[in-house]
Amino acid sequence: MDLKIGEFDHSDSGQMNVCLNYFKDNEFTKGDNDPIGIMLCSGINEALVKYATMGLPQQVFVSKYLINLPREKELQLIIEEEKEKNFSFKK
């Protein structure tokens, strides 16, 4: 897991891939599931994340975190927008 202070950069996916490869090569034991990488960033560009992580041999998940929680109504709007994005992305 990687907590980034700044926005996601394409080099972050490469760094995560190196860490996952190291873990798989040196720490992996029989019966373990493949490692996954999780990056939390203060901001993301969805297209950049898509192309920077596409084709990596390991699963890498990138998401944006909120520094301050929004008010309840703002949070509801964010949740609805994310639901809509995910629904239209899956079509």
C-alpha positions as CSV (number, residue, x, y, z in Angstrom):
1,M,0.0,0.0,0.0
2,D,1.3,3.4,-0.9
3,L,-0.1,6.7,0.4
4,K,0.9,9.6,-1.9
5,I,0.9,13.2,-0.7
6,G,0.5,14.4,-4.3
7,E,-1.3,13.5,-7.4
8,F,-0.8,10.2,-9.2
9,D,2.1,10.1,-11.7
10,H,2.8,7.4,-14.2
11,S,6.1,6.6,-12.5
12,D,4.1,5.6,-9.4
13,S,2.8,2.5,-11.1
14,G,6.3,1.5,-12.1
15,Q,7.5,1.9,-8.5
16,M,4.6,-0.2,-7.3
17,N,5.3,-2.8,-9.9
18,V,8.9,-3.1,-8.7
19,C,7.7,-3.6,-5.1
20,L,5.2,-6.2,-6.1
21,N,7.8,-8.1,-8.2
22,Y,10.3,-8.0,-5.3
23,F,7.6,-9.3,-2.9
24,K,6.6,-12.1,-5.3
25,D,10.2,-13.1,-5.9
26,N,11.5,-12.9,-2.3
27,E,8.6,-13.1,0.2
28,F,6.1,-15.2,-1.7
29,T,5.4,-18.7,-0.2
30,K,3.6,-21.6,-1.5
31,G,-0.2,-21.1,-1.2
32,D,0.0,-17.3,-1.1
33,N,-2.3,-15.3,-3.4
34,D,-0.7,-13.0,-5.9
35,P,0.2,-9.7,-4.4
36,I,-1.8,-6.6,-5.2
37,G,-0.8,-2.9,-5.0
38,I,-3.0,-0.2,-3.6
39,M,-2.2,3.5,-4.1
40,L,-4.1,6.3,-2.5
41,C,-3.3,9.7,-4.0
42,S,-4.5,13.3,-3.3
43,G,-5.6,13.5,-7.0
44,I,-5.9,11.3,-10.0
45,N,-6.3,11.6,-13.8
46,E,-8.4,8.6,-14.7
47,A,-7.0,8.3,-18.2
48,L,-3.4,8.4,-16.9
49,V,-4.2,5.8,-14.2
50,K,-5.8,3.5,-16.9
51,Y,-2.8,3.6,-19.3
52,A,-0.1,3.6,-16.6
53,T,-1.5,0.4,-15.0
54,M,-2.9,-1.4,-18.0
55,G,-1.0,-4.6,-18.8
56,L,0.9,-4.8,-15.5
57,P,1.3,-8.4,-14.5
58,Q,0.0,-7.7,-11.0
59,Q,-3.2,-5.9,-10.0
60,V,-2.7,-2.3,-9.0
61,F,-5.5,-0.2,-7.7
62,V,-5.4,3.6,-7.6
63,S,-7.9,5.8,-5.8
64,K,-8.2,9.4,-4.6
65,Y,-8.5,10.2,-1.0
66,L,-10.1,13.2,0.6
67,I,-8.1,15.3,3.0
68,N,-11.2,16.8,4.6
69,L,-14.6,15.0,4.6
70,P,-17.3,17.0,2.8
71,R,-20.6,17.9,4.3
72,E,-23.3,15.1,4.2
73,K,-25.0,16.5,1.1
74,E,-21.7,17.0,-0.8
75,L,-20.7,13.4,0.1
76,Q,-24.1,12.1,-1.2
77,L,-23.4,13.9,-4.5
78,I,-19.9,12.5,-4.7
79,I,-21.2,9.0,-4.1
80,E,-24.0,9.4,-6.8
81,E,-21.4,10.7,-9.3
82,E,-19.1,7.8,-8.7
83,K,-21.9,5.3,-9.0
84,E,-22.9,6.9,-12.3
85,K,-19.3,6.8,-13.6
86,N,-18.9,3.1,-12.6
87,F,-22.2,2.2,-14.2
88,S,-21.4,3.9,-17.5
89,F,-17.9,2.5,-17.5
90,K,-19.2,-1.1,-17.3
91,K,-21.5,-0.7,-20.2
